[in-house]
Amino acid sequence: MSGDGCDIDAAIAVYDQHARQLAEQWSAYANEFDEFLDFHRPFLPDAGGSALDIGAGYGTHANGLEGLGLEVVAAEPSEGMRAEGLRRFPDSKILWLDDRLPWLDKVAALGRRFDFMLMNSVWMHLPPDFREDGMAMLASLLAPGGHFSVLLRHGPAPEDRPMHESEADPFLSLAKRHGFICLERVARPDEMNRPGVSFTRLILSNTGQD
């Protein structure tokens, strides 16, 4: 595997090792799902629709989406995070898959496209050499007329987790080449008040293209 691939493995190893600690840390600072829902409501499918959470972490958003009556697939490469999700939401019907960008082989093997996709703070872990393939895969998984919500993390990386540039303009340029259009772009502060860290929330669609 290339050095870039090793960067991904190194980040996953940290999430494995510290899954419960990180989940507790994030859940203490993260906004409740109700706030997520207030912003995303216009972009979510009706009950019975499908959703894919890419880099689902411990599953808080996947569980919330399932609670809306959606059929949810959660792609999460960290075994520790998947275990934490199953511990926290034991009655959930989420389909958890050990899968990662840029390939998302197991998601692709389902042979389906999703009405709504979510990718929170994942892109910074994907090395630049993998991003063209990653965006192509993402475009292939969104159903015509669906919506794709992306949270991009900006700023310095933690010492234990390799991260790459994930600014909004390069991401949007690449997304446009793969048929996405941007419907919403919102700058967000870091709720944990880490120096130099901020976020951008994007809502993309594919304008109903097959």
N, C-alpha and C positions, 0 to 999 in steps of 0.2 A: 504494500500500500504506500502511496505517496506521502510525503511529509504533510500535505494538506489534509489527507485522510486521517493521518495520525492526530492532527489538531481536533478533528471531530471526536475521535476515540478518547482523547484526553479530557475533553469537556464532558462526555458521557460518563467517564469514570468518576468525575467529581460529583455529578448528580447522583450516581449510584451510591457513592460513599456517604453522602450527606443528605440523602433524600428526605428523611423525616425532619431534620433540622431546617432545611431550606423550605419545605412545605409549611412548617410552623411559622417561619419568618415571613414568607410571602402572604400567608393567610392573615397574619396580623396587620400587615400594611396595605394589602390589596383592597380595592373597593369591593363592596358586596355585589353579588350577581345582579341585584335589582338595578344598580347604576349602569352596569354593562347592558342590561336589557333595555333600559330607557333610551340609550343611544342607538342600539342596534335594532330596535323593534321594526322600523320601516324596511329593514333589509333581510329579515328572517322569514323563512317559509312558514306556511300554515302547519298545524299539527299533522303528522303523517309524512312530512317532508324529511329530507336527509341532511345530515351535517357531518363534516370531517374536521376534527381538531388535530392540527399538525404540530407536533411537539407539545402534547397535551399536559405535560407535567404530572401533577397529582390528580388532575381530572376535575377541578372545581368548575370550569366552564363547560366541559363536556357533560358533567352531571346536571348543570343548570339547563343546558340545551335539551337534554333528555327529559327533564321535568316539564318542558314546554310541549312534549309530545312528539319530538323529533327522533328519528332513528340515527344514532350517533356512532361513528367510528372514531376512535382515539388512537393516533399514531404516536408512539412514544418509545424512543430507543433505549431509555434508561430503565433497567430492570427494577432498580430501587424506586423510581418514581411510579412505575406501573404498580408495584406492590403497595406503595403508599395510597394510590388511588383506590385499589381494591379494598384496602383496610378502612379507608374513610367512607367509601360508598359501597358497602357489601351487597346491597340489594339492587344496584344499578344493572341495567341491561346493556350498558355500553360494550361495544366490541373493541377490546384492547388489542393492538397489534404492535409487535416489536419491529418498528420500521422507521426510516429516516430519509430525509432529502440527501442527495438529489434524486434518488431512484424511486423511493416509495414503492418497492416491488410488491410488497404484500397488499398494499392498498390497491395498486393497479390490477393485481390478480383477482380482485373482487369483480372486476369488469363492470363497474358502475361509475356514474358521475353524480356529483353532490349539489344540492340546491344551495347550501351555505358552507363555506369553508372558513376556518379560523386559524391564524398562525401568529401567536404571541411570542415575541422576543426569541425568535429562532434564526432569523436570517443572518445575524451576526456570527453564528457558529458555522455558516456555510462558506467555505473558502471561495474566492472570486473565480477560480478555474472551474468550479462546479455549478456556478450560478445560471449559466445559460441552460444547461440540462435541467436544473432544478425548476426554473421558471417554465420550461416547456412541459414538464410533468405536471406542475400546478395547473397550467392552462388546460391540459387534457382531462383533468379531474373535475372541473367546474361544469355543471349542467348549463345548457343554454339559458341565458337570462338569470343565472344565479349570482350570488354575491360572495365576495371574498374579503374578509376583514383581516388586516395585517397590522401588528404593532411592531414598529422598528425601534430598537434601542440604540441610542447614541451616547458616545462618551467613553471614558477609559474602562478597560476590562478589569475584573478582579484578578488578583495575582495568580489564582489557581485555575482560571478558566480562559483558554485562548479565545479571542474574539477578533472579528474582522470588521472593517468599515461597513456600516449599514445605513448610510444617509438616504433620505427619501428621494431626491432627484435621480440618482443613478438607478435606484430600484424601480421608479416609475418609468424611466426610459426603457429599461429592459422589459418591464411588464407590457408596455405599449407595443413593443415589437412582437409580443406573443398574443396580441388581441385583447388585452385588458384596457379598460378606460377607468379613470379615477372619478368617483362620485363625491367623495368626501376626503378632506385632509385636515387633521386637527393636531396641533402641537400639544403635548402633555408634559407636565413636570414629573419629576421622580418623587413618588410618594415617600420613599425612604430617605430623601434629601442627601443622596450621595453626591459628592462634588463632581460637577461636570457632566452628570448623567441626565438625559432627558429622553423623551419618546415622541414618536409620531404615529397616530392612528390613521390608517388609510382604509377606505372602502372602495373596492374595485368591482367591476362587472365585466362581462364579455359581450354585452349588447345583444345577447341571444344568439350568438354565432354557433353553428355546429362545428 
